[in-house]
Amino acid sequence: MSDRLPGFSTLAVHAGAQPDPTTGARATPIYQTTSFVFNDADHAASLFGLQAFGNIYTRIGNPTNAVLEERVAALEGGTAALAVASGHAAQVVVLQQLLQPGDEFIAARKLYGGSINQFTHAFKSFGWNVVWADPDDIASFERAVTPRTKAIFIESIANPAGSITDIEAISTVARKAGVPLIVDNTLASPYLIRPIDHGADIVVHSLTKFLGGHGNSLGGIIVDAGTFDWSTGGKYPMLSEPRPEYHGIRLQETFGNFAFAIACRVLGLRDLGPALSPFNAFMILTGIETLPLRMQKHCDNAKAIAEYLAGHPAVASVSYAGLPNDKYNQLARKYAPRGAGAVFTFSLKGGYDAGVSLVSKLQLFSHLANVGDTRSLVIHPASTTHSQLDDAAKIKSGAGPDVVRLSIGIEDKEDLIADLEQALGA
Ligand SMILES: *Cc1c(COP(=O)(O)O)cnc(C)c1O
């Protein structure tokens, strides 16, 4: 073996996986079992007391899921990861380790519509208060910091318009405030952006999107960068204080730079329960093997389609950071030099009615509420994913009434352009 560090595409295929030690199976087997036999009573006690690592029960960990966790941790450059049932579950589990009732977290206003809902309504019922900031105005994050702020949450490439967030600038605000920066890296995937390289302390994903990549399995993951000191100022008692259910151990003291991932597993996943099915872990692992190939094709197609739309007489504007005159092009060149992603919006001169009509005429594009599929997808956010927002908030989050969102797949770009041409022209 050479002592070369493996590259991204090699890690996407191999990280975390070995031939199965008992059968020789080369693909990672689906360990479809709820529970695992202990060697003896001492072994069982040491697993329950966190003195040894091993499998107990699939709600807390599973060997198929462990391969997925190791692979995504490697691709993101983190110390450890925890797979969960969905992207939303990842967000709940992360914040449960950080916030007590009455605490606050700051979130970028440009987010996946489901996250805006989750933060505004469900988290409020837990006593976790979201404070919104504008990712295009870094000072708005600074102004939002209070003594009860426990985290900052942003998307690397933000829904719905594919805008690029200045991760380093917001990470500086988080450092100064003494709170971790959480980055939802779903729309970029680590192939385009590795937020930990730019100062993120925690990365979350909806694996449902580009990582799984085929629109067939839900999943989520939390990656621990290992960068944050949880012991400062007693702000994070879940990590720094003795845990009564584990014989009084302190997670940060015991697990060091992967303490956050451990907390998410042994406190979050154990008690909240959103475990990922090993079958879904297998599907997503298979998807990740081709992530670099798919992601490049997604981006190349998206750029060609954004250019086509920008030249179309029915189109008022295109918001794609990969276009040279786009507001986010500078940030795209810095953070995502391989491509500006495949999810973006454009607006039609004909407004709301033209948006609804376009969606109904497209044939190759599927009209549905998802992104990051091999297939090309279309949605009209104002009447669907962002319909719960009032008009001002819709416009602020990039989902005004005349806006259509595309998620470009890996088909032939000529076929996608022909479909848009017939729908826009008809
Ligand atoms: C889809 C999505 C989520 C939520 O993930 P689920 O797997 O659907 O729970 C969160 N963030 C972003 C950016 C998403 O696209």
The ligand as an ORCA input file, in Angstrom:
! r2SCAN-3c Opt
* xyz 0 1
  C     -35.170     17.859      2.262
  C     -34.369     18.764      3.073
  C     -34.392     18.696      4.475
  C     -35.260     17.731      5.233
  O     -34.875     16.415      4.969
  P     -35.869     15.146      5.033
  O     -34.965     14.005      4.704
  O     -36.947     15.374      4.033
  O     -36.401     15.112      6.433
  C     -33.595     19.579      5.167
  N     -32.821     20.486      4.541
  C     -32.787     20.579      3.200
  C     -31.921     21.597      2.561
  C     -33.559     19.729      2.419
  O     -33.517     19.833      1.081
*
